[in-house]
Amino acid sequence: MEFTEILGLVAGTLTSAASVPQIVKTTKQKKAAGISPFMFIVLLTGNALWVYYGFRRSDIPIIATNVVALALDTTMLALKWKYN
Amino acid sequence: MEFTEILGLVAGTLTSAASVPQIVKTTKQKKAAGISPFMFIVLLTGNALWVYYGFRRSDIPIIATNVVALALDTTMLALKWKYN
């Protein structure tokens, strides 16, 4: 794997990991009042378009990062409905 | 501008826009207790690496999106310190 690809995977891991604390906090506190579902739908749409963009560019780091981000966003939306 | 580039810019606009409500809310409520600065530093690092990745790939949508994201993250961190 070449340097640029590793760089992209590290960048993607960091930007995806940054949303994990919010998910952990929501699960622990069983509270999701402060989270706007509209924001997560915007985020989901954006991440889905990035996955499509990644396929058009055959860019593994973009595809991998945004598939993970999609899963995290979907988890967050599910928590929002569960604890709303 | 070809379709793929437009697709990337739209995706980037959505994923960056998704963090704006949090900034507006923090500014209005003048409260930033619930926000972990560690998360924003992880996000900042990730976005900075994505900018570098974008340059290595000469990928305008990735560069543009992550420069905007960097600005939004920095704003959020500044609000965190101001209203902490």
Backbone of each chain as nested JSON, in Angstrom:
{
  "chains": [
    {"id": "A", "residues": [
      {"number": 1, "name": "MET", "atoms": {"N": [0.851, -1.189, 0.0], "CA": [0.0, 0.0, 0.0], "C": [0.893, 1.248, 0.0]}},
      {"number": 2, "name": "GLU", "atoms": {"N": [0.55, 2.228, -0.884], "CA": [1.458, 3.373, -0.953], "C": [1.102, 4.428, 0.093]}},
      {"number": 3, "name": "PHE", "atoms": {"N": [2.06, 5.332, 0.327], "CA": [1.96, 6.321, 1.418], "C": [0.639, 7.084, 1.37]}},
      {"number": 4, "name": "THR", "atoms": {"N": [0.229, 7.533, 0.18], "CA": [-0.968, 8.378, 0.073], "C": [-2.206, 7.617, 0.534]}},
      {"number": 5, "name": "GLU", "atoms": {"N": [-2.26, 6.331, 0.201], "CA": [-3.413, 5.525, 0.591], "C": [-3.45, 5.374, 2.121]}},
      {"number": 6, "name": "ILE", "atoms": {"N": [-2.285, 5.15, 2.726], "CA": [-2.205, 5.029, 4.195], "C": [-2.634, 6.352, 4.831]}},
      {"number": 7, "name": "LEU", "atoms": {"N": [-2.157, 7.453, 4.248], "CA": [-2.51, 8.793, 4.734], "C": [-4.023, 8.976, 4.731]}},
      {"number": 8, "name": "GLY", "atoms": {"N": [-4.663, 8.559, 3.629], "CA": [-6.122, 8.696, 3.517], "C": [-6.848, 7.842, 4.539]}},
      {"number": 9, "name": "LEU", "atoms": {"N": [-6.343, 6.638, 4.772], "CA": [-6.99, 5.735, 5.748], "C": [-6.83, 6.27, 7.175]}},
      {"number": 10, "name": "VAL", "atoms": {"N": [-5.671, 6.864, 7.481], "CA": [-5.449, 7.446, 8.817], "C": [-6.372, 8.655, 8.985]}},
      {"number": 11, "name": "ALA", "atoms": {"N": [-6.433, 9.51, 7.968], "CA": [-7.301, 10.692, 8.024], "C": [-8.747, 10.257, 8.232]}},
      {"number": 12, "name": "GLY", "atoms": {"N": [-9.157, 9.252, 7.485], "CA": [-10.536, 8.774, 7.581], "C": [-10.846, 8.166, 8.932]}},
      {"number": 13, "name": "THR", "atoms": {"N": [-9.878, 7.441, 9.482], "CA": [-10.071, 6.831, 10.816], "C": [-10.295, 7.937, 11.851]}},
      {"number": 14, "name": "LEU", "atoms": {"N": [-9.502, 9.007, 11.763], "CA": [-9.618, 10.107, 12.743], "C": [-10.964, 10.819, 12.601]}},
      {"number": 15, "name": "THR", "atoms": {"N": [-11.339, 11.17, 11.362], "CA": [-12.589, 11.921, 11.201], "C": [-13.793, 11.048, 11.561]}},
      {"number": 16, "name": "SER", "atoms": {"N": [-13.714, 9.755, 11.314], "CA": [-14.83, 8.876, 11.705], "C": [-14.835, 8.674, 13.214]}},
      {"number": 17, "name": "ALA", "atoms": {"N": [-13.655, 8.481, 13.787], "CA": [-13.559, 8.212, 15.236], "C": [-14.113, 9.387, 16.041]}},
      {"number": 18, "name": "ALA", "atoms": {"N": [-14.035, 10.573, 15.475], "CA": [-14.444, 11.775, 16.225], "C": [-15.927, 11.739, 16.575]}},
      {"number": 19, "name": "SER", "atoms": {"N": [-16.718, 10.947, 15.837], "CA": [-18.161, 10.944, 16.164], "C": [-18.499, 9.833, 17.161]}},
      {"number": 20, "name": "VAL", "atoms": {"N": [-17.525, 9.029, 17.535], "CA": [-17.803, 7.911, 18.466], "C": [-18.16, 8.416, 19.876]}},
      {"number": 21, "name": "PRO", "atoms": {"N": [-17.422, 9.437, 20.429], "CA": [-17.776, 9.896, 21.783], "C": [-19.251, 10.29, 21.908]}},
      {"number": 22, "name": "GLN", "atoms": {"N": [-19.791, 10.913, 20.85], "CA": [-21.202, 11.338, 20.886], "C": [-22.114, 10.114, 21.009]}},
      {"number": 23, "name": "ILE", "atoms": {"N": [-21.778, 9.036, 20.288], "CA": [-22.586, 7.817, 20.318], "C": [-22.494, 7.167, 21.702]}},
      {"number": 24, "name": "VAL", "atoms": {"N": [-21.285, 7.12, 22.247], "CA": [-21.088, 6.517, 23.583], "C": [-21.874, 7.301, 24.618]}},
      {"number": 25, "name": "LYS", "atoms": {"N": [-21.781, 8.646, 24.526], "CA": [-22.454, 9.522, 25.51], "C": [-23.97, 9.316, 25.428]}},
      {"number": 26, "name": "THR", "atoms": {"N": [-24.508, 9.282, 24.207], "CA": [-25.949, 9.116, 24.026], "C": [-26.409, 7.768, 24.562]}},
      {"number": 27, "name": "THR", "atoms": {"N": [-25.61, 6.722, 24.339], "CA": [-25.965, 5.378, 24.815], "C": [-25.957, 5.344, 26.342]}},
      {"number": 28, "name": "LYS", "atoms": {"N": [-24.914, 5.94, 26.95], "CA": [-24.8, 5.944, 28.422], "C": [-25.937, 6.728, 29.054]}},
      {"number": 29, "name": "GLN", "atoms": {"N": [-26.134, 7.957, 28.556], "CA": [-27.108, 8.847, 29.202], "C": [-28.548, 8.541, 28.787]}},
      {"number": 30, "name": "LYS", "atoms": {"N": [-28.672, 7.679, 27.739], "CA": [-30.018, 7.355, 27.227], "C": [-30.812, 8.64, 26.948]}},
      {"number": 31, "name": "LYS", "atoms": {"N": [-30.068, 9.691, 26.499], "CA": [-30.708, 10.974, 26.165], "C": [-30.211, 11.406, 24.787]}},
      {"number": 32, "name": "ALA", "atoms": {"N": [-31.163, 11.863, 23.931], "CA": [-30.726, 12.285, 22.594], "C": [-31.432, 13.577, 22.21]}},
      {"number": 33, "name": "ALA", "atoms": {"N": [-31.914, 14.274, 23.247], "CA": [-32.736, 15.461, 22.966], "C": [-31.964, 16.494, 22.149]}},
      {"number": 34, "name": "GLY", "atoms": {"N": [-30.698, 16.722, 22.517], "CA": [-29.963, 17.828, 21.922], "C": [-29.506, 17.582, 20.496]}},
      {"number": 35, "name": "ILE", "atoms": {"N": [-29.835, 16.413, 19.927], "CA": [-29.272, 16.061, 18.611], "C": [-30.336, 16.24, 17.538]}},
      {"number": 36, "name": "SER", "atoms": {"N": [-29.984, 17.01, 16.499], "CA": [-30.996, 17.267, 15.473], "C": [-30.956, 16.168, 14.421]}},
      {"number": 37, "name": "PRO", "atoms": {"N": [-32.083, 15.415, 14.241], "CA": [-32.111, 14.357, 13.226], "C": [-31.875, 14.909, 11.828]}},
      {"number": 38, "name": "PHE", "atoms": {"N": [-32.324, 16.176, 11.626], "CA": [-32.117, 16.801, 10.304], "C": [-30.628, 16.834, 9.986]}},
      {"number": 39, "name": "MET", "atoms": {"N": [-29.791, 17.192, 10.999], "CA": [-28.335, 17.273, 10.79], "C": [-27.784, 15.918, 10.392]}},
      {"number": 40, "name": "PHE", "atoms": {"N": [-28.303, 14.856, 11.032], "CA": [-27.772, 13.527, 10.717], "C": [-28.215, 13.057, 9.336]}},
      {"number": 41, "name": "ILE", "atoms": {"N": [-29.393, 13.505, 8.913], "CA": [-29.838, 13.126, 7.559], "C": [-28.979, 13.849, 6.528]}},
      {"number": 42, "name": "VAL", "atoms": {"N": [-28.629, 15.11, 6.817], "CA": [-27.73, 15.865, 5.927], "C": [-26.367, 15.153, 5.88]}},
      {"number": 43, "name": "LEU", "atoms": {"N": [-25.898, 14.746, 7.044], "CA": [-24.609, 14.053, 7.138], "C": [-24.655, 12.719, 6.386]}},
      {"number": 44, "name": "LEU", "atoms": {"N": [-25.741, 11.956, 6.597], "CA": [-25.912, 10.659, 5.926], "C": [-25.88, 10.832, 4.405]}},
      {"number": 45, "name": "THR", "atoms": {"N": [-26.63, 11.844, 3.926], "CA": [-26.685, 12.095, 2.479], "C": [-25.285, 12.441, 1.974]}},
      {"number": 46, "name": "GLY", "atoms": {"N": [-24.589, 13.308, 2.727], "CA": [-23.236, 13.703, 2.331], "C": [-22.3, 12.508, 2.284]}},
      {"number": 47, "name": "ASN", "atoms": {"N": [-22.358, 11.675, 3.328], "CA": [-21.481, 10.497, 3.353], "C": [-21.811, 9.529, 2.22]}},
      {"number": 48, "name": "ALA", "atoms": {"N": [-23.097, 9.374, 1.92], "CA": [-23.504, 8.468, 0.824], "C": [-22.951, 8.983, -0.511]}},
      {"number": 49, "name": "LEU", "atoms": {"N": [-23.047, 10.307, -0.697], "CA": [-22.499, 10.88, -1.942], "C": [-20.997, 10.711, -1.997]}},
      {"number": 50, "name": "TRP", "atoms": {"N": [-20.308, 10.805, -0.837], "CA": [-18.842, 10.602, -0.812], "C": [-18.504, 9.152, -1.197]}},
      {"number": 51, "name": "VAL", "atoms": {"N": [-19.336, 8.195, -0.756], "CA": [-19.077, 6.783, -1.13], "C": [-19.17, 6.655, -2.655]}},
      {"number": 52, "name": "TYR", "atoms": {"N": [-20.237, 7.279, -3.221], "CA": [-20.414, 7.224, -4.684], "C": [-19.217, 7.9, -5.362]}},
      {"number": 53, "name": "TYR", "atoms": {"N": [-18.795, 9.044, -4.812], "CA": [-17.635, 9.775, -5.349], "C": [-16.378, 8.892, -5.31]}},
      {"number": 54, "name": "GLY", "atoms": {"N": [-16.224, 8.197, -4.19], "CA": [-15.057, 7.312, -4.027], "C": [-15.044, 6.224, -5.082]}},
      {"number": 55, "name": "PHE", "atoms": {"N": [-16.221, 5.673, -5.395], "CA": [-16.283, 4.608, -6.428], "C": [-15.933, 5.201, -7.793]}},
      {"number": 56, "name": "ARG", "atoms": {"N": [-16.437, 6.403, -8.07], "CA": [-16.156, 7.013, -9.381], "C": [-14.668, 7.31, -9.521]}},
      {"number": 57, "name": "ARG", "atoms": {"N": [-13.991, 7.599, -8.415], "CA": [-12.557, 7.897, -8.43], "C": [-11.73, 6.643, -8.116]}},
      {"number": 58, "name": "SER", "atoms": {"N": [-12.401, 5.506, -7.828], "CA": [-11.723, 4.266, -7.352], "C": [-10.759, 4.614, -6.229]}},
      {"number": 59, "name": "ASP", "atoms": {"N": [-11.267, 5.336, -5.248], "CA": [-10.425, 5.85, -4.161], "C": [-10.802, 5.115, -2.872]}},
      {"number": 60, "name": "ILE", "atoms": {"N": [-10.003, 4.106, -2.521], "CA": [-10.302, 3.225, -1.381], "C": [-10.503, 4.016, -0.069]}},
      {"number": 61, "name": "PRO", "atoms": {"N": [-9.551, 4.897, 0.319], "CA": [-9.724, 5.622, 1.586], "C": [-11.056, 6.377, 1.67]}},
      {"number": 62, "name": "ILE", "atoms": {"N": [-11.503, 6.966, 0.573], "CA": [-12.76, 7.722, 0.61], "C": [-13.941, 6.764, 0.774]}},
      {"number": 63, "name": "ILE", "atoms": {"N": [-13.901, 5.657, 0.039], "CA": [-14.989, 4.682, 0.137], "C": [-15.048, 4.113, 1.55]}},
      {"number": 64, "name": "ALA", "atoms": {"N": [-13.91, 3.648, 2.045], "CA": [-13.868, 2.999, 3.368], "C": [-14.311, 3.962, 4.475]}},
      {"number": 65, "name": "THR", "atoms": {"N": [-13.755, 5.169, 4.448], "CA": [-14.08, 6.162, 5.486], "C": [-15.568, 6.46, 5.515]}},
      {"number": 66, "name": "ASN", "atoms": {"N": [-16.145, 6.655, 4.352], "CA": [-17.538, 7.098, 4.323], "C": [-18.523, 5.96, 4.524]}},
      {"number": 67, "name": "VAL", "atoms": {"N": [-18.11, 4.724, 4.25], "CA": [-18.966, 3.582, 4.596], "C": [-19.03, 3.475, 6.128]}},
      {"number": 68, "name": "VAL", "atoms": {"N": [-17.877, 3.649, 6.785], "CA": [-17.846, 3.626, 8.262], "C": [-18.676, 4.796, 8.81]}},
      {"number": 69, "name": "ALA", "atoms": {"N": [-18.507, 5.958, 8.207], "CA": [-19.247, 7.14, 8.667], "C": [-20.757, 6.908, 8.528]}},
      {"number": 70, "name": "LEU", "atoms": {"N": [-21.159, 6.286, 7.404], "CA": [-22.578, 5.976, 7.189], "C": [-23.105, 5.083, 8.313]}},
      {"number": 71, "name": "ALA", "atoms": {"N": [-22.312, 4.085, 8.685], "CA": [-22.73, 3.159, 9.753], "C": [-22.856, 3.92, 11.085]}},
      {"number": 72, "name": "LEU", "atoms": {"N": [-21.909, 4.813, 11.354], "CA": [-21.949, 5.578, 12.614], "C": [-23.143, 6.532, 12.632]}},
      {"number": 73, "name": "ASP", "atoms": {"N": [-23.384, 7.183, 11.499], "CA": [-24.529, 8.111, 11.424], "C": [-25.835, 7.363, 11.625]}},
      {"number": 74, "name": "THR", "atoms": {"N": [-25.956, 6.191, 10.988], "CA": [-27.183, 5.393, 11.094], "C": [-27.39, 4.953, 12.539]}},
      {"number": 75, "name": "THR", "atoms": {"N": [-26.303, 4.589, 13.205], "CA": [-26.371, 4.197, 14.624], "C": [-26.889, 5.371, 15.45]}},
      {"number": 76, "name": "MET", "atoms": {"N": [-26.355, 6.549, 15.135], "CA": [-26.742, 7.751, 15.898], "C": [-28.222, 8.05, 15.678]}},
      {"number": 77, "name": "LEU", "atoms": {"N": [-28.693, 7.914, 14.448], "CA": [-30.117, 8.17, 14.158], "C": [-30.999, 7.159, 14.882]}},
      {"number": 78, "name": "ALA", "atoms": {"N": [-30.55, 5.903, 14.92], "CA": [-31.319, 4.855, 15.607], "C": [-31.402, 5.188, 17.103]}},
      {"number": 79, "name": "LEU", "atoms": {"N": [-30.294, 5.655, 17.675], "CA": [-30.287, 6.02, 19.109], "C": [-31.221, 7.197, 19.345]}},
      {"number": 80, "name": "LYS", "atoms": {"N": [-31.227, 8.118, 18.375], "CA": [-32.09, 9.31, 18.482], "C": [-33.55, 8.863, 18.586]}},
      {"number": 81, "name": "TRP", "atoms": {"N": [-33.962, 7.933, 17.722], "CA": [-35.357, 7.465, 17.771], "C": [-35.622, 6.645, 19.025]}},
      {"number": 82, "name": "LYS", "atoms": {"N": [-34.635, 5.861, 19.448], "CA": [-34.849, 4.999, 20.612], "C": [-34.993, 5.837, 21.892]}},
      {"number": 83, "name": "TYR", "atoms": {"N": [-34.165, 6.857, 22.024], "CA": [-34.149, 7.601, 23.288], "C": [-34.83, 8.958, 23.191]}},
      {"number": 84, "name": "ASN", "atoms": {"N": [-35.549, 9.191, 22.129], "CA": [-36.128, 10.539, 21.962], "C": [-37.193, 10.871, 23.005]}}
    ]},
    {"id": "B", "residues": [
      {"number": 1, "name": "MET", "atoms": {"N": [-16.577, 21.929, -15.497], "CA": [-16.358, 21.04, -14.354], "C": [-17.122, 19.739, -14.606]}},
      {"number": 2, "name": "GLU", "atoms": {"N": [-16.418, 18.602, -14.435], "CA": [-17.106, 17.351, -14.762], "C": [-17.958, 16.864, -13.588]}},
      {"number": 3, "name": "PHE", "atoms": {"N": [-18.872, 15.914, -13.922], "CA": [-19.885, 15.437, -12.96], "C": [-19.26, 15.0, -11.631]}},
      {"number": 4, "name": "THR", "atoms": {"N": [-18.189, 14.241, -11.689], "CA": [-17.596, 13.683, -10.468], "C": [-17.121, 14.795, -9.538]}},
      {"number": 5, "name": "GLU", "atoms": {"N": [-16.579, 15.847, -10.127], "CA": [-16.089, 16.954, -9.295], "C": [-17.27, 17.661, -8.607]}},
      {"number": 6, "name": "ILE", "atoms": {"N": [-18.355, 17.848, -9.373], "CA": [-19.561, 18.475, -8.796], "C": [-20.106, 17.601, -7.662]}},
      {"number": 7, "name": "LEU", "atoms": {"N": [-20.122, 16.29, -7.929], "CA": [-20.589, 15.323, -6.921], "C": [-19.775, 15.472, -5.628]}},
      {"number": 8, "name": "GLY", "atoms": {"N": [-18.467, 15.557, -5.76], "CA": [-17.591, 15.698, -4.588], "C": [-17.841, 16.996, -3.844]}},
      {"number": 9, "name": "LEU", "atoms": {"N": [-18.066, 18.068, -4.589], "CA": [-18.303, 19.368, -3.945], "C": [-19.649, 19.38, -3.216]}},
      {"number": 10, "name": "VAL", "atoms": {"N": [-20.655, 18.725, -3.818], "CA": [-21.977, 18.643, -3.154], "C": [-21.848, 17.799, -1.886]}},
      {"number": 11, "name": "ALA", "atoms": {"N": [-21.172, 16.653, -1.991], "CA": [-20.979, 15.771, -0.827], "C": [-20.257, 16.542, 0.28]}},
      {"number": 12, "name": "GLY", "atoms": {"N": [-19.226, 17.271, -0.109], "CA": [-18.441, 18.018, 0.872], "C": [-19.238, 19.126, 1.525]}},
      {"number": 13, "name": "THR", "atoms": {"N": [-20.067, 19.786, 0.729], "CA": [-20.908, 20.86, 1.276], "C": [-21.843, 20.293, 2.346]}},
      {"number": 14, "name": "LEU", "atoms": {"N": [-22.447, 19.121, 2.045], "CA": [-23.387, 18.511, 3.0], "C": [-22.675, 18.079, 4.284]}},
      {"number": 15, "name": "THR", "atoms": {"N": [-21.54, 17.394, 4.144], "CA": [-20.868, 16.897, 5.356], "C": [-20.312, 18.065, 6.175]}},
      {"number": 16, "name": "SER", "atoms": {"N": [-19.897, 19.141, 5.521], "CA": [-19.419, 20.303, 6.286], "C": [-20.592, 21.044, 6.906]}},
      {"number": 17, "name": "ALA", "atoms": {"N": [-21.677, 21.19, 6.142], "CA": [-22.848, 21.941, 6.64], "C": [-23.424, 21.282, 7.888]}},
      {"number": 18, "name": "ALA", "atoms": {"N": [-23.243, 19.973, 7.985], "CA": [-23.861, 19.234, 9.101], "C": [-23.32, 19.694, 10.451]}},
      {"number": 19, "name": "SER", "atoms": {"N": [-22.144, 20.327, 10.458], "CA": [-21.616, 20.743, 11.777], "C": [-21.995, 22.192, 12.105]}},
      {"number": 20, "name": "VAL", "atoms": {"N": [-22.679, 22.855, 11.187], "CA": [-23.047, 24.26, 11.422], "C": [-24.085, 24.394, 12.543]}},
      {"number": 21, "name": "PRO", "atoms": {"N": [-25.149, 23.522, 12.587], "CA": [-26.142, 23.671, 13.665], "C": [-25.515, 23.649, 15.059]}},
      {"number": 22, "name": "GLN", "atoms": {"N": [-24.478, 22.813, 15.236], "CA": [-23.812, 22.733, 16.545], "C": [-23.146, 24.071, 16.885]}},
      {"number": 23, "name": "ILE", "atoms": {"N": [-22.555, 24.713, 15.886], "CA": [-21.869, 25.997, 16.106], "C": [-22.904, 27.074, 16.429]}},
      {"number": 24, "name": "VAL", "atoms": {"N": [-24.022, 27.079, 15.677], "CA": [-25.083, 28.071, 15.92], "C": [-25.642, 27.89, 17.328]}},
      {"number": 25, "name": "LYS", "atoms": {"N": [-25.901, 26.619, 17.701], "CA": [-26.488, 26.325, 19.017], "C": [-25.528, 26.784, 20.134]}},
      {"number": 26, "name": "THR", "atoms": {"N": [-24.268, 26.479, 19.993], "CA": [-23.277, 26.852, 21.016], "C": [-23.184, 28.364, 21.138]}},
      {"number": 27, "name": "THR", "atoms": {"N": [-23.244, 29.072, 19.996], "CA": [-23.159, 30.54, 20.01], "C": [-24.383, 31.123, 20.694]}},
      {"number": 28, "name": "LYS", "atoms": {"N": [-25.583, 30.598, 20.353], "CA": [-26.837, 31.117, 20.933], "C": [-26.88, 30.874, 22.438]}},
      {"number": 29, "name": "GLN", "atoms": {"N": [-26.599, 29.602, 22.825], "CA": [-26.765, 29.232, 24.231], "C": [-25.573, 29.652, 25.087]}},
      {"number": 30, "name": "LYS", "atoms": {"N": [-24.497, 30.079, 24.416], "CA": [-23.27, 30.458, 25.136], "C": [-22.857, 29.351, 26.114]}},
      {"number": 31, "name": "LYS", "atoms": {"N": [-23.121, 28.09, 25.705], "CA": [-22.75, 26.92, 26.527], "C": [-21.992, 25.92, 25.662]}},
      {"number": 32, "name": "ALA", "atoms": {"N": [-20.875, 25.394, 26.196], "CA": [-20.112, 24.432, 25.393], "C": [-19.663, 23.271, 26.269]}},
      {"number": 33, "name": "ALA", "atoms": {"N": [-20.384, 23.105, 27.405], "CA": [-19.929, 22.1, 28.375], "C": [-19.903, 20.703, 27.756]}},
      {"number": 34, "name": "GLY", "atoms": {"N": [-20.961, 20.368, 26.989], "CA": [-21.104, 18.988, 26.528], "C": [-20.16, 18.598, 25.41]}},
      {"number": 35, "name": "ILE", "atoms": {"N": [-19.301, 19.526, 24.982], "CA": [-18.474, 19.238, 23.801], "C": [-17.057, 18.899, 24.236]}},
      {"number": 36, "name": "SER", "atoms": {"N": [-16.56, 17.732, 23.761], "CA": [-15.219, 17.332, 24.188], "C": [-14.177, 17.939, 23.256]}},
      {"number": 37, "name": "PRO", "atoms": {"N": [-13.259, 18.797, 23.821], "CA": [-12.213, 19.4, 22.975], "C": [-11.332, 18.339, 22.348]}},
      {"number": 38, "name": "PHE", "atoms": {"N": [-11.178, 17.214, 23.075], "CA": [-10.347, 16.121, 22.534], "C": [-10.922, 15.673, 21.19]}},
      {"number": 39, "name": "MET", "atoms": {"N": [-12.282, 15.536, 21.117], "CA": [-12.921, 15.088, 19.871], "C": [-12.618, 16.059, 18.745]}},
      {"number": 40, "name": "PHE", "atoms": {"N": [-12.654, 17.361, 19.075], "CA": [-12.42, 18.346, 18.01], "C": [-10.963, 18.359, 17.561]}},
      {"number": 41, "name": "ILE", "atoms": {"N": [-10.067, 18.04, 18.474], "CA": [-8.652, 17.982, 18.075], "C": [-8.427, 16.765, 17.169]}},
      {"number": 42, "name": "VAL", "atoms": {"N": [-9.133, 15.657, 17.487], "CA": [-9.052, 14.463, 16.621], "C": [-9.609, 14.805, 15.241]}},
      {"number": 43, "name": "LEU", "atoms": {"N": [-10.731, 15.519, 15.242], "CA": [-11.38, 15.907, 13.984], "C": [-10.479, 16.853, 13.19]}},
      {"number": 44, "name": "LEU", "atoms": {"N": [-9.903, 17.853, 13.879], "CA": [-9.001, 18.814, 13.236], "C": [-7.821, 18.093, 12.577]}},
      {"number": 45, "name": "THR", "atoms": {"N": [-7.237, 17.148, 13.319], "CA": [-6.089, 16.399, 12.791], "C": [-6.51, 15.608, 11.556]}},
      {"number": 46, "name": "GLY", "atoms": {"N": [-7.685, 14.966, 11.668], "CA": [-8.197, 14.196, 10.532], "C": [-8.423, 15.071, 9.314]}},
      {"number": 47, "name": "ASN", "atoms": {"N": [-9.073, 16.209, 9.531], "CA": [-9.333, 17.112, 8.401], "C": [-8.037, 17.647, 7.796]}},
      {"number": 48, "name": "ALA", "atoms": {"N": [-7.057, 17.951, 8.647], "CA": [-5.768, 18.451, 8.132], "C": [-5.102, 17.378, 7.259]}},
      {"number": 49, "name": "LEU", "atoms": {"N": [-5.179, 16.134, 7.712], "CA": [-4.581, 15.04, 6.923], "C": [-5.341, 14.86, 5.604]}},
      {"number": 50, "name": "TRP", "atoms": {"N": [-6.677, 15.066, 5.65], "CA": [-7.456, 14.967, 4.402], "C": [-7.033, 16.074, 3.413]}},
      {"number": 51, "name": "VAL", "atoms": {"N": [-6.735, 17.27, 3.933], "CA": [-6.292, 18.361, 3.04], "C": [-4.983, 17.946, 2.353]}},
      {"number": 52, "name": "TYR", "atoms": {"N": [-4.077, 17.391, 3.175], "CA": [-2.769, 16.943, 2.633], "C": [-3.008, 15.827, 1.596]}},
      {"number": 53, "name": "TYR", "atoms": {"N": [-3.944, 14.917, 1.944], "CA": [-4.292, 13.813, 1.022], "C": [-4.835, 14.373, -0.298]}},
      {"number": 54, "name": "GLY", "atoms": {"N": [-5.695, 15.394, -0.156], "CA": [-6.287, 16.009, -1.345], "C": [-5.221, 16.6, -2.26]}},
      {"number": 55, "name": "PHE", "atoms": {"N": [-4.208, 17.231, -1.644], "CA": [-3.13, 17.821, -2.458], "C": [-2.331, 16.715, -3.16]}},
      {"number": 56, "name": "ARG", "atoms": {"N": [-2.077, 15.641, -2.432], "CA": [-1.292, 14.553, -3.038], "C": [-2.058, 13.93, -4.202]}},
      {"number": 57, "name": "ARG", "atoms": {"N": [-3.375, 13.948, -4.119], "CA": [-4.209, 13.357, -5.186], "C": [-4.67, 14.452, -6.182]}},
      {"number": 58, "name": "SER", "atoms": {"N": [-4.304, 15.714, -5.93], "CA": [-4.81, 16.864, -6.721], "C": [-6.326, 16.771, -6.864]}},
      {"number": 59, "name": "ASP", "atoms": {"N": [-6.985, 16.588, -5.724], "CA": [-8.438, 16.346, -5.703], "C": [-9.121, 17.563, -5.07]}},
      {"number": 60, "name": "ILE", "atoms": {"N": [-9.648, 18.443, -5.935], "CA": [-10.213, 19.719, -5.484], "C": [-11.329, 19.525, -4.437]}},
      {"number": 61, "name": "PRO", "atoms": {"N": [-12.338, 18.681, -4.699], "CA": [-13.411, 18.52, -3.7], "C": [-12.884, 18.135, -2.31]}},
      {"number": 62, "name": "ILE", "atoms": {"N": [-11.883, 17.274, -2.246], "CA": [-11.37, 16.857, -0.931], "C": [-10.648, 18.03, -0.263]}},
      {"number": 63, "name": "ILE", "atoms": {"N": [-9.86, 18.755, -1.039], "CA": [-9.143, 19.908, -0.467], "C": [-10.134, 20.948, 0.027]}},
      {"number": 64, "name": "ALA", "atoms": {"N": [-11.085, 21.317, -0.84], "CA": [-12.042, 22.383, -0.495], "C": [-12.875, 22.001, 0.732]}},
      {"number": 65, "name": "THR", "atoms": {"N": [-13.411, 20.782, 0.713], "CA": [-14.268, 20.326, 1.826], "C": [-13.53, 20.366, 3.139]}},
      {"number": 66, "name": "ASN", "atoms": {"N": [-12.303, 19.887, 3.139], "CA": [-11.599, 19.76, 4.416], "C": [-10.985, 21.062, 4.892]}},
      {"number": 67, "name": "VAL", "atoms": {"N": [-10.758, 22.007, 3.97], "CA": [-10.325, 23.344, 4.405], "C": [-11.5, 24.016, 5.129]}},
      {"number": 68, "name": "VAL", "atoms": {"N": [-12.717, 23.863, 4.554], "CA": [-13.92, 24.414, 5.205], "C": [-14.137, 23.724, 6.556]}},
      {"number": 69, "name": "ALA", "atoms": {"N": [-13.98, 22.407, 6.576], "CA": [-14.187, 21.652, 7.82], "C": [-13.188, 22.113, 8.884]}},
      {"number": 70, "name": "LEU", "atoms": {"N": [-11.949, 22.364, 8.467], "CA": [-10.921, 22.852, 9.396], "C": [-11.35, 24.177, 10.011]}},
      {"number": 71, "name": "ALA", "atoms": {"N": [-11.891, 25.061, 9.163], "CA": [-12.341, 26.37, 9.658], "C": [-13.482, 26.194, 10.652]}},
      {"number": 72, "name": "LEU", "atoms": {"N": [-14.424, 25.299, 10.345], "CA": [-15.569, 25.066, 11.246], "C": [-15.109, 24.443, 12.566]}},
      {"number": 73, "name": "ASP", "atoms": {"N": [-14.178, 23.493, 12.48], "CA": [-13.678, 22.858, 13.709], "C": [-12.959, 23.878, 14.582]}},
      {"number": 74, "name": "THR", "atoms": {"N": [-12.164, 24.743, 13.954], "CA": [-11.397, 25.754, 14.702], "C": [-12.364, 26.72, 15.374]}},
      {"number": 75, "name": "THR", "atoms": {"N": [-13.436, 27.075, 14.653], "CA": [-14.467, 27.963, 15.23], "C": [-15.071, 27.299, 16.461]}},
      {"number": 76, "name": "MET", "atoms": {"N": [-15.369, 26.014, 16.319], "CA": [-16.002, 25.266, 17.425], "C": [-15.074, 25.228, 18.636]}},
      {"number": 77, "name": "LEU", "atoms": {"N": [-13.797, 25.004, 18.398], "CA": [-12.822, 24.954, 19.506], "C": [-12.711, 26.31, 20.172]}},
      {"number": 78, "name": "ALA", "atoms": {"N": [-12.742, 27.381, 19.36], "CA": [-12.662, 28.74, 19.919], "C": [-13.885, 29.001, 20.801]}},
      {"number": 79, "name": "LEU", "atoms": {"N": [-15.062, 28.56, 20.339], "CA": [-16.286, 28.741, 21.135], "C": [-16.19, 27.946, 22.427]}},
      {"number": 80, "name": "LYS", "atoms": {"N": [-15.591, 26.768, 22.321], "CA": [-15.44, 25.904, 23.505], "C": [-14.632, 26.637, 24.575]}},
      {"number": 81, "name": "TRP", "atoms": {"N": [-13.537, 27.263, 24.145], "CA": [-12.712, 27.983, 25.131], "C": [-13.413, 29.23, 25.629]}},
      {"number": 82, "name": "LYS", "atoms": {"N": [-14.143, 29.895, 24.732], "CA": [-14.789, 31.154, 25.137], "C": [-15.893, 30.883, 26.156]}},
      {"number": 83, "name": "TYR", "atoms": {"N": [-16.684, 29.853, 25.906], "CA": [-17.877, 29.631, 26.752], "C": [-17.686, 28.502, 27.756]}},
      {"number": 84, "name": "ASN", "atoms": {"N": [-16.481, 28.048, 27.948], "CA": [-16.308, 26.874, 28.798], "C": [-16.641, 27.137, 30.272]}}
    ]}
  ]
}
